Amino acid sequence: MQDKRITITGGKGFLGKHLVSAFRDQGCNKITVVDLPEFNLVTLTDVKRLYAETKPDIVVHLAARVGGIGFNQKNPATLFYDNIMMGTQLIHEGYLHGIEKFVALGTICAYPKFTPVPFKEDDIWNGYPEETNAPYGLAKKMMLVQSQAYRRQYGFNSIFLLPVNLYGPGDNFHPDSSHVIPALIKKCVDAKRKGEGTIEIWGTGQATREFFYVEDAAQAIVAATDKYNQSEPVNIGAGFEIAIRDLAGLIVELTDYRGKILWDHTKPDGQPRRLLDTTRALKEFGFQASTDFREGLKKTIVWYEASLSA
């Protein structure tokens, strides 16, 4: 890949920054980052300009409109429209420009609400996604349909990866759009600094999630870009699950927060369980996650605390 021109959409974001570093570690130096505000990839004009200006051999599509449960509930139409327009136009224009490979990043939200655990790629069409995530998840899943259709009709080399929930240094800690780990870290650290005796967390805490350290995710994407050339979807994750209640307790411990957790049972838990079967990633491109969860959380907490005093 060292001689290929690689364009990364969303490359200024959380995963994007780590992915750029991971490609450079492999000797790839012809990397272009395409992101807001210079490029609005919802619009066809900017998608065409991306291809005209960066002339990529490979496109890795990370850019997405995304948020937590609350954001999803408030913005279902925006999440559907923005994500489906980005993916559809980028793949089609990539085909028209004759690029060598398109790497599409999907989402675990594409899986049915009651997928048997661990989630296997073959189960992805066996039901409707969890309601709060469905517009986002289905919009992203259309890239899988398009990838397979374009390979079948045009021989277009497009792959589709399904990452589980990411976390790590540089994550989004904004209270309106963050996911559960940064949200919990922010609640605990901020409450500790302010001397607040309680924090409130949505749901019952009974739902489980799998969490994938961002540097591991970047390594998985690099490996797939290099070695995988089929349109069957591939899960990338860490291969473990933890209940949100246990996750909250671990973050309380690691942040040394001494207050009390209040669970708001009127708010949704989201999908009941999330755990990926990552056998295909190991078989197809030799990827297996290596970061210990506790150590990954420590690094994320240290990064957030440092960002407050920066």
VEXGUGU-586256 format. One record per atom (N, C-alpha, C, O): residue in one letter; x, y, z. Coordinates in steps of 0.001 Angstrom, whole numbers, plus 500000, padded with zeros to 6 digits. Layout:
BEGIN
aXYZ
...
***
This chain:
BEGIN
m500817498772500000
m500000500000500000
m500843501266500000
m500321502361499791
q502154501122500235
q502988502311500436
q502935503300499283
q503083504504499489
d502727502802498075
d502728503676496902
d501344504164496500
d501206504909495529
k500325503752497236
k498958504113496880
k498573505482497459
k499011505868498543
r497744506193496702
r497151507443497204
r495884507065497981
r494936506516497420
i495892507365499260
i494796506966500144
i494064508214500633
i494673509104501226
t492760508276500384
t491932509377500883
t491071508851502023
t490386507838501878
i491108509544503158
i490348509138504342
i489295510199504624
i489633511329504975
t488022509845504476
t486958510787504833
t486765510744506345
t486876509687506966
g486476511900506927
g486357511960508382
g487686511804509090
g487737511434510263
g488750512085508382
g490089511853508921
g490517512786510038
g491526512542510700
k489755513861510257
k490070514757511382
k489417514291512678
k489679514838513749
g488567513279512568
g487799512838513722
g488562511902514633
g489761511676514475
f487826511365515594
f488380510500516634
f489133509313516040
f490338509174516254
l488441508464515303
l489077507316514673
l490021507752513568
l491081507155513384
g489643508796512825
g490432509224511677
g491865509574512020
g492790509187511304
k492058510302513106
k493420510697513503
k494274509473513812
k495444509413513432
h493686508499514504
h494429507276514813
h494688506458513551
h495734505820513425
l493733506476512615
l493906505714511381
l495015506300510512
l495813505557509940
v495069507613510411
v496152508253509655
v497510507832510214
v498422507502509455
s497643507843511533
s498905507424512174
s499216505964511871
s500364505606511605
a498171505112511915
a498393503682511661
a498844503422510227
a499717502585509998
f498261504128509263
f498712503983507874
f500153504472507717
f500963503841507037
r500457505587508342
r501827506127508233
r502841505181508863
r503969505063508384
d502439504509509932
d503331503523510557
d503642502373509594
d504673501714509727
q502754502132508627
q502968501092507621
q503705501617506385
q503849500900505395
g504166502859506445
g504922503431505338
g504087504093504277
g504583504399503193
c502802504323504577
c501923504996503614
c502009506506503839
c501606507005504890
n502526507218502868
n502732508660503029
n501920509507502051
n501963510737502105
k501186508852501163
k500352509599500210
k498910509608500713
k498006509078500067
i498718510218501877
i497417510211502558
i496806511602502493
i497468512596502793
t495539511668502099
t494796512923502113
t493593512770503036
t492841511799502947
v493430513736503914
v492287513753504826
v491220514681504265
v491498515832503926
v490002514172504172
v488875514950503664
v487822515033504770
v487340514011505259
d487475516260505156
d486572516412506296
d485936517788506254
d486304518641505446
l484965517986507151
l484387519313507334
l485442520259507881
l486348519787508569
p485390521556507627
p484366522253506832
p484707522346505339
p483902522834504546
e485921521869504955
e486326522008503554
e485457521180502607
e485202521582501472
f485006520023503087
f484184519137502265
f482928518735503026
f483013518194504129
n481767518996502442
n480506518490502976
n480079517335502080
n479524517549501003
l480339516119502527
l480164514948501668
l478716514520501511
l478438513523500844
v477790515254502112
v476369515026501842
v476018515570500456
v475065515109499828
t476783516541499988
t476509517170498699
t477347516524497595
t478535516261497781
l476727516274496462
l477402515617495351
l478547516463494809
l479570515927494385
t478379517773494819
t479435518660494320
t480742518432495067
t481808518361494455
d480660518318496385
d481876518122497172
d482427516708497024
d483639516509497099
v481566515739496819
v482039514373496569
v482814514324495249
v483880513713495173
k482278514965494222
k482980515014492936
k484320515749493087
k485326515347492503
r484318516822493871
r485557517588494083
r486590516749494830
r487786516841494552
l486133515933495776
l487052515035496497
l487836514184495502
l489062514105495571
y487113513545494572
y487788512658493624
y488667513435492642
y489751512984492274
a488188514605492225
a488966515404491271
a490271515908491886
a491311515929491229
e490201516315493157
e491371516940493792
e492340515929494393
e493553516126494318
t491829514846494990
t492724513931495699
t493166512749494844
t494160512094495158
k492421512466493743
k492773511387492814
k493199510104493545
k494318509628493357
p492318509552494369
p492713508422495215
p492787507096494462
p492066506869493490
d493683506225494939
d493642504820494552
d492704504063495502
d491993503141495103
i492729504486496769
i491930503843497818
i491179504925498587
i491758505955498933
v489895504698498857
v489119505579499731
v488701504786500961
v488147503693500849
v488972505347502133
v488488504771503394
v487444505744503938
v487765506876504298
h486199505291503994
h485084506176504355
h484716506014505827
h484014505080506214
l485215506960506644
l484895507000508068
l483832508041508395
l483118507906509389
a483722509066507578
a482859510210507903
a481430509744508169
a480891508916507434
a480827510278509218
a479466509885509583
a478854510957510469
a479556511662511194
r477550511066510401
r476800511837511394
r476361510836512457
r475649509881512145
v476771511037513693
v476582510004514710
v476430510627516090
v476882511748516324
g475797509901516999
g475659510366518376
g475154509249519262
g475021508109518817
g474870509570520524
g474338508600521468
g472826508473521338
g472229508994520396
i472205507768522303
i470774507480522222
i469949508762522164
i469038508871521343
g470256509735523023
g469489510977523040
g469560511712521721
g468544512187521215
f470763511810521155
f470952512469519863
f470182511720518775
f469553512335517914
n470237510386518822
n469521509574517830
n468018509804517886
n467358509877516849
q467474509918519103
q466036510119519256
q465584511477518711
q464475511601518191
k466432512478518830
k466073513826518401
k466288514051516910
k465654514926516320
n467183513263516286
n467613513564514917
n467562512361513974
n468510512157513215
p466490511554513989
p466481510357513147
p466552510652511656
p467227509939510914
a465854511710511207
a465840512034509773
a467206512524509311
a467690512131508249
t467818513378510109
t469151513887509775
t470165512757509711
t470989512703508798
l470103511854510686
l471038510736510715
l470862509843509489
l471843509392508897
f469607509589509110
f469368508746507936
f469854509438506664
f470617508858505891
y469418510662506450
y469708511346505190
y471211511583505018
y471777511238503980
d471850512162506015
d473262512507505870
d474121511274505635
d475017511291504790
n473853510205506376
n474697509022506251
n474456508269504948
n475400507778504328
i473187508175504530
i472938507440503288
i473443508215502067
i473914507612501103
m473348509537502103
m473824510327500969
m475344510286500855
m475882510194499752
m476028510354501975
m477489510265501932
m477934508938501335
m478730508911500396
g477423507841501877
g477871506528501425
g477532506251499973
g478384505809499203
t476288506510499600
t475834506206498239
t476627506979497193
t477066506408496194
q476810508267497419
q477511509103496433
q479002508788496382
q479595508784495303
l479614508525497535
l481041508228497545
l481352506923496817
l482319506848496059
i480534505897497046
i480775504626496352
i480547504776494848
i481355504302494049
h479451505435494459
h479151505566493035
h480232506374492311
h480695505979491242
e480624507491492892
e481664508299492244
e483009507576492251
e483805507730491325
g483260506790493291
g484487505983493314
g484523505004492162
g485558504820491522
y483378504368491898
y483276503465490748
y483509504229489437
y484266503776488578
l482850505398489289
l482993506171488056
l484442506608487830
l484892506714486689
h485161506859488910
h486547507316488783
h487544506154488713
h488750506375488598
g487050504942488780
g487929503790488595
g488927503562489710
g490039503099489457
i488550503881490951
i489490503673492049
i489710502174492264
i488898501352491840
e490808501834492923
e491165500427493118
e490372499779494251
e490081498584494205
k490023500569495268
k489372499951496429
k488630501001497238
k489094502127497414
f487448500594497732
f486656501435498633
f486450500661499923
f485958499533499907
v486826501268501033
v486684500644502348
v485582501386503101
v485761502535503505
a484437500719503288
a483284501338503934
a483200500900505387
a483248499708505690
l483075501871506283
l482903501579507699
l481425501639508048
l480807502702507994
g480870500504508402
g479485500444508837
g479387500667510333
g480161501433510907
t478432499994510964
t478201500176512399
t477502498952512963
t476727498293512271
i477777498657514205
i477086497559514883
i475594497864515024
i474794496950515226
c475212499137514919
c473800499517514977
c473004498950513809
c471774498998513820
a473690498412512799
a473008497824511649
a472409496452511978
a471542495968511251
y472862495831513057
y472367494498513401
y470935494552513943
y470522495570514498
p470175493455513783
p468829493390514370
p468860493566515882
p469856493258516536
k467761494064516423
k467665494341517858
k467942493089518685
k468624493156519707
f467418491953518248
f467556490726519023
f468435489704518300
f468066488538518163
t469590490155517847
t470555489271517210
t471107488278518231
t471456488675519343
p471192486983517871
p471828486028518780
p473260486451519099
p473988486923518226
v473653486277520361
v474983486703520806
v475908485484520852
v475516484431521354
p477149485622520326
p477749486800519693
p477216487033518278
p476845486092517576
f477186488316517871
f476666488680516560
f477563488096515462
f478763488365515422
k476972487304514585
k477691486795513421
k477235487561512175
k476073487951512064
e478167487767511245
e477863488562510056
e476666488011509283
e475930488770508654
d476473486704509329
d475368486089508585
d473998486450509155
d472980486224508502
d473963487008510366
d472689487374511003
d472259488815510731
d471236489263511248
i473020489531509937
i472790490970509834
i471437491335509221
i470939492435509455
w470835490434508441
w469548490732507811
w468371490053508509
w467249490100508004
n468606489428509655
n467563488630510298
n466725489428511302
n466476488953512410
g466290490632510926
g465441491427511804
g465729492911511685
g466684493322511026
y464884493715512335
y464986495179512289
y465897495665513413
y465878495097514504
p466696496709513165
p467583497208514220
p466824497780515420
p465625498048515342
e467533497957516511
e466966498612517700
e466457499993517298
e467133500721516571
e465260500353517774
e464518501493517227
e465278502814517292
e465246503592516338
t465966503079518411
t466636504379518532
t467825504501517577
t468258505608517259
n468353503356517120
n469510503362516228
n469156503086514773
n470011503223513897
a467901502696514496
a467561502150513187
a467841503087512008
a468456502643511038
p467424504353512037
p467686505204510868
p469176505313510537
p469562505259509370
y470003505464511563
y471455505529511368
y471992504186510887
y472732504120509906
g471610503107511590
g472131501790511259
g471759501336509862
g472591500770509153
l470503501580509448
l470063501167508118
l470726501998507025
l471066501473505964
a470910503292507281
a471594504134506293
a473012503640506036
a473459503582504891
k473710503289507100
k475073502779506945
k475076501391506283
k475981501063505515
k474046500580506593
k473993499224506035
k473752499243504536
k474086498277503850
m473181500314504016
m472997500396502565
m474323500383501817
m474363500031500639
m475414500764502489
m476725500660501836
m477094499201501573
m477782498897500598
l476636498299502442
l476867496876502209
l476114496416500968
l476673495719500121
v474843496804500859
v474044496450499677
v474705496992498421
v474833496286497421
q475121498248498482
q475729498888497312
q477077498239496970
q477382498010495799
s477868497951497985
s479164497302497756
s478997495988497016
s479702495711496045
q478052495179497490
q477846493873496869
q477267494006495457
q477642493261494552
a476355494959495282
a475762495171493962
a476804495663492953
a476833495198491814
y477648496591493367
y478650497149492448
y479749496129492145
y480318496146491054
r480050495251493087
r481029494199492796
r480432493210491775
r481104492768490843
r479148492882491988
r478493491906491121
r478354492430489694
r478625491709488734
q477928493701489557
q477668494243488224
q478916494815487554
q479111494662486348
y479766495483488359
y480894496215487772
y482272495649488134
y483281496089487583
g482326494673489060
g483626494205489519
g484332495207490414
g485555495174490551
f483564496098491024
f484129497166491854
f484576496590493201
f483806495905493874
n485815496872493587
n486374496311494826
n486011497196496019
n486686498187496302
s484938496822496707
s484483497563497881
s484300496583499025
s483713495518498841
i484797496931500205
i484640496069501380
i483863496809502458
i483810498039502466
f483256496046503373
f482362496613504388
f482744496060505754
f482642494856505993
l483180496935506642
l483608496550507991
l482585497023509021
l482014498106508895
l482367496200510031
l481385496496511075
l482093496651512422
l482277495667513139
p482490497878512769
p483141498083514068
p482118498167515195
p481004498656515014
v482523497681516353
v481703497818517553
v482007499178518186
v482793499947517632
n481398499490519339
n481557500792519988
n483025501099520269
n483709500326520940
l483504502225519755
l484894502623519957
l485044503481521209
l484095504124521657
y486259503479521766
y486592504386522864
y488095504602522836
y488825503865522173
g488555505621523562
g489990505856523668
g490314507337523706
g489411508171523646
p491600507674523804
p492024509077523822
p491554509817522579
p491653509301521466
g491040511032522774
g490546511829521658
g489093511603521332
g488587512159520357
d488396510789522133
d486976510512521906
d486154511794522034
d486643512817522514
n484888511718521593
n483956512846521687
n483335512881523078
n482605511964523455
f483619513927523837
f483100514058525203
f481978515084525303
f481607515482526407
h481432515519524170
h480353516507524214
h479100515865524808
h478706514784524369
p478465516501525794
p477334515869526489
p476132515587525606
p475324514721525939
d475988516292524490
d474822516088523629
d474982514942522633
d473986514440522110
s476213514521522364
s476413513545521289
s477414512436521609
s477703511605520748
s477949512410522841
s478953511399523171
s478319510037523393
s477132509932523703
h479126508995523230
h478698507641523537
h478973507335525015
h479426508198525767
v478690506099525412
v478568505821526836
v479884505977527611
v479868506541528705
i481014505502527090
i482252505593527869
i482673507048528089
i482881507436529239
p482807507869527045
p483166509272527320
p482116509979528167
p482458510820528998
a480840509647527967
a479790510287528771
a479959509966530252
a479834510853531098
l480243508695530573
l480417508298531971
l481698508884532563
l481713509325533712
i482768508884531773
i484017509483532266
i483806510959532579
i484232511446533626
k483144511669531663
k482888513097531877
k482037513320533122
k482337514200533929
k480978512529533285
k480117512679534466
k480919512513535761
k480795513318536684
c481739511462535818
c482491511175537038
c483569512221537318
c483689512718538437
v484348512546536290
v485440513520536479
v484880514894536829
v485376515558537740
d483838515323536102
d483261516646536352
d482615516711537732
d482759517710538437
a481901515650538124
a481261515637539441
a482300515639540558
a482115516293541584
k483373514918540357
k484449514900541345
k485064516289541507
k485325516733542626
r485291516967540394
r485882518309540455
r484962519318541136
r485421520227541828
k483653519146540929
k482677520084541488
k482208519685542885
k481467520421543536
g482650518511543337
g482230518048544656
g480777517606544709
g480148517683545764
e480234517145543587
e478842516707543546
e478717515276544051
e479551514427543735
g477684515008544831
g477545513722545501
g476847512651544697
g476863511481545079
t476226513033543576
t475523512043542764
t475732512330541279
t475959513470540875
i475651511271540480
i475580511393539021
i474393510568538546
i474026509578539178
e473794510978537430
e472636510271536879
e473018509592535576
e473678510181534721
i472589508338535438
i472880507561534229
i471576507012533677
i470718506545534426
w471435507075532351
w470221506592531693
w470081505075531813
w471070504342531807
g468825504621531922
g468500503208531813
g468626502446533121
g468678503023534207
t468672501120532972
t468740500223534128
t470153499749534410
t470436499256535502
g471042499891533441
g472403499377533588
g472538497914533220
g473632497357533305
q471442497275532809
q471468495840532530
q471940495513531104
q472419494407530851
a471809496454530191
a472267496209528819
a473774495970528808
a474506496510529638
t474225495159527863
t475661494908527739
t476189495524526447
t475463495692525467
r477467495850526481
r478130496400525304
r479541495826525189
r480167495426526171
e480005495807523953
e481404495488523669
e482101496783523299
e481538497611522583
f483320496964523781
f484050498204523515
f485405497891522893
f486099496953523289
f485759498716521897
f486895498466521016
f487836499663521094
f487466500774520715
y489055499435521587
y490014500528521737
y490378501088520366
y490626500335519424
v490409502398520266
v490493503051518961
v491767502695518199
v491731502578516974
e492887502522518891
e494116502158518189
e494038500744517614
e494590500470516548
d493351499849518326
d493113498513517783
d492233498601516532
d492484497921515537
a491200499448516596
a490312499622515440
a491090500106514219
a490873499623513108
a491990501053514427
a492800501561513315
a493652500451512716
a493788500363511496
q494224499605513562
q495027498485513058
q494176497511512242
q494627496979511227
a492942497285512696
a492045496382511966
a491731496929510579
a491726496180509602
i491470498228510490
i491122498839509202
i492315498790508245
i492151498505507059
v493503499067508756
v494705498990507916
v494895497567507385
v495186497372506205
a494728496574508266
a494901495183507844
a493876494798506785
a494218494133505808
a492617495209506968
a491571494895505992
a491819495599504665
a491617495016503600
t492253496846504728
t492560497593503506
t493655496895502713
t493611496860501484
d494619496349503402
d495757495704502767
d495410494318502223
d495871493938501146
k494581493547502984
k494493492115502705
k493113491589502316
k493014490479501793
y492058492345502553
y490714491792502347
y490089492394501093
y490060493614500930
n489592491535500212
n489047492008498936
n487763491271498559
n487623490787497435
q486833491189499500
q485543490578499245
q484440491492499792
q484708492369500613
s483212491287499337
s482121492151499785
s481317491577500944
s480356492204501391
e481689490396501441
e481008489899502636
e481413490771503822
e482594491077503985
p480431491183504668
p480759492067505787
p481674491382506795
p481648490160506940
v482482492179507490
v483396491638508497
v483280492456509788
v483435493677509784
n483003491753510889
n483010492381512209
n484436492696512639
n485341491887512434
i484638493857513227
i485909494150513890
i485600494633515304
i484838495581515495
g486194493975516279
g485911494304517671
g486880493609518594
g487893493055518165
a486544493651519892
a487436493111520923
a487008491734521405
a487801491021522019
g485742491344521132
g485288490014521477
g484947489794522942
g485118488686523450
f484465490833523639
f484001490668525019
f482830491606525235
f482631492537524454
e482044491374526297
e480948492288526626
e480965492590528121
e481452491799528928
i480421493755528466
i480327494166529861
i478991494880530059
i478571495659529203
a478322494617531184
a477075495314531495
a477365496781531780
a478401497111532358
i476458497659531379
i476640499088531604
i476786499386533105
i477544500278533487
r476072498652533940
r476191498838535391
r477623498536535852
r478179499273536666
d478210497469535341
d479588497124535707
d480586498120535116
d481586498462535748
l480302498578533899
l481148499599533281
l481156500870534122
l482212501457534361
a479970501295534572
a479879502493535400
a480688502318536686
a481397503233537106
g480581501153537304
g481342500899538519
g482840500953538283
g483585501465539119
l483286500429537147
l484714500445536822
l485205501868536590
l486289502229537047
i484422502677535888
i484826504063535640
i484803504874536937
i485673505717537156
v483821504626537791
v483795505273539116
v485090504946539870
v485697505823540484
e485498503691539817
e486732503275540508
e487963503954539905
e488793504499540632
l488078503920538583
l489286504437537932
l489398505952538001
l490505506491537956
t488258506657538112
t488289508121538250
t488341508546539715
t488478509731540018
d488229507570540626
d488221507824542071
d487082508764542473
d487234509639543326
y485941508547541825
y484749509317542199
y484066508631543383
y483818507426543340
r483762509381544431
r483246508794545682
r481739508970545838
r481182508614546877
g481071509516544821
g479644509785544937
g478789508569544602
g479285507449544486
k477496508821544450
k476507507773544238
k475945507852542817
k475782508942542268
i475648506684542222
i475030506623540895
i473522506514541057
i473025505680541814
l472794507373540330
l471341507295540266
l470962506827538865
l471336507459537877
w470212505709538774
w469806505161537477
w468418505671537119
w467468505503537884
d468305506302535939
d467025506832535474
d466327505773534627
d466578505657533427
h465450505002535267
h464795503888534589
h463759504340533567
h463236503517532815
t463453505639533528
t462506506126532516
t463163506269531150
t462471506419530144
k464487506226531104
k465222506381529848
k465569505004529270
k465693504029530012
p465726504927527923
p465941503623527275
p467341503064527510
p468304503806527707
d467426501732527483
d468711501042527563
d469369500910526198
d470578500694526106
g468567501041525122
g469082500733523800
g469060499228523580
g468326498506524254
q469864498759522638
q469898497336522315
q470269496519523558
q471174496917524292
p469594495384523817
p469833494646525061
p471267494147525230
p471847494265526309
r471840493586524152
r473203493062524238
r473947493357522939
r473361493396521857
r475247493562523078
r476103493716521900
r477420493001522146
r478168493334523065
l477680492026521314
l478945491294521364
l479165490684519987
l478298489981519468
l480316490951519402
l480602490487518048
l481361489168518034
l482191488899518902
d481061488362517040
d481905487227516692
d482959487769515721
d482621488209514622
t484212487739516119
t485285488338515309
t486133487276514594
t487260487543514179
t485571486073514461
t486311484969513825
t486715485302512394
t487827484986511971
r485807485945511644
r486082486215510223
r487263487175510048
r488073486998509138
a487365488191510916
a488489489139510816
a489818488433511049
a490806488723510375
l489841487515511996
l491071486768512263
l491424485878511076
l492587485775510687
k490420485245510516
k490651484324509401
k491054485055508126
k491976484630507430
e490367486156507819
e490550486814506526
e491754487750506476
e492440487826505457
f492012488461507571
f493174489371507522
f493976489401508815
f494701490360509080
g493844488354509617
g494751488139510739
g494635489122511875
g495594489337512617
f493436489739512023
f493323490744513084
f492732490158514358
f491758489406514337
q493374490541515490
q492839490232516811
q493186491392517729
q494337491826517771
a492200491900518468
a492431493045519358
a493424492681520459
a493481491534520904
s494204493669520893
s495269493375521859
s495232494248523113
s495954493958524067
t494423495300523146
t494446496237524274
t493555495765525414
t492368495510525211
d494121495646526614
d493354495307527811
d492350496421528105
d492701497600528061
f491097496049528405
f490029497034528571
f490309498004529710
f490120499211529559
r490748497498530820
r491040498364531974
r492135499379531630
r492033500555531979
e493175498915530948
e494267499817530565
e493788500848529548
e494185502012529604
g492935500420528618
g492386501357527650
g491562502446528318
g491647503615527943
l490764502060529312
l489977503050530057
l490890504026530796
l490638505231530799
k491941503516531416
k492877504395532141
k493471505446531209
k493553506623531558
k493883505011530022
k494477505943529057
k493455506998528616
k493795508165528423
t492198506566528461
t491149507501528048
t490866508524529128
t490686509705528831
i490824508089530368
i490586508993531503
i491728509987531638
i491499511180531838
v492961509495531530
v494130510388531615
v494060511446530520
v494332512620530772
w493696511036529302
w493598511993528195
w492537513048528486
w492773514237528271
y491368512625528975
y490293513588529239
y490688514563530345
y490456515765530222
e491275514061531407
e491687514950532508
e492741515945532033
e492726517108532436
a493655515492531178
a494679516408530640
a494039517460529743
a494484518608529721
s492998517083529004
s492357518028528093
s491654519167528852
s491494520268528326
l491244518886530077
l490567519917530875
l491530521006531337
l491126522148531559
s492783520654531478
s493768521641531947
s494644522166530824
s495563522952531054
a494350521721529597
a495161522154528447
a494850523605528087
a495432524147527147
***
